[in-house]
Amino acid sequence: MRCRPRALNALIAVLFMVGSACFALGTIPAYVSAVGGTADAITYFIGSIFFTSASLSQLMQSQSPAMSPDLGGDDSSPAPIVVRAWLPHNRGWLAAATQFPGTLAFNVSTAFAISSELTASQTHRLVWGPDFVGSILFLISSGCAIVAVGRVTELEPEMYSWQVAWLNMIGSIFFMLSALAGLTLPHAAREIDPRWASLGTLLGAICFFTGAALMFPEWGQARRIARRERPATT
């Protein structure tokens, strides 16, 4: 399998942006009123599929040396993609490898959320449980991504990679707040705090959308740095 490195990066960004937009749209009361609860739940499920597609593509990007912008080569020519790899010492790969199963957990959660016939116990086990697991994995993934771009205590706001990593971390925190606020106990009739469950999802989606949009200038910045440092490494 071969792909243009710049094109793959753009595809990942667009997929994450569409997925985030779906999650944000699903929280808007006017949209819910217009389309109904079932269609709103389907919107979340569609968004989760885009998240999973983006995450899988990012995983393959992270384990394919030719897909890195840091190499300084021609990023417009097709290059090989590594489909399977095991790189536990690579922090960027760890971030992607942790995020991917998190998106699968969101697939499960949003798929079961479409049904309106689940009992409170089933909702807790099939909807809230996978949502909580996915949120945990997103937090771990974001932590790995922050470590991958530098020390946690380093402030590099001029670096797009730093901005993307921290936006994803903030988005993951909001997703976790949403999951906690949306906890439905087995014998309860409603979520702990529906308002924060929705608001956390909206704010998290905005963070992820912004971080995905920054992947475009991030690529260009990484390319410029690679070209500038290349003479010094030869």
Secondary structure, DSSP 8 states (H G I E B T S, - for coil): -EE-HHHHHHHHHHHHHHHHHHHHHHT-HHHHHHH-HHHHHHHHHHHHHHHHHHHHHHHHHHT-GGG-GGG-S-TTS-EE---S---TT-HHHHHHHHHHHHHHHHHHHHHHHT-S---HHHIIIIIIHHHHHHHHHHHHHHHHHHHHHS-TT---TT-HHHHHHHHHHHHHHHHHHHHHHT---TT-SS-S-HHHHHHHHHHHHHHHHHHHHTHHHHHHHHHHHHHHHTGGG-
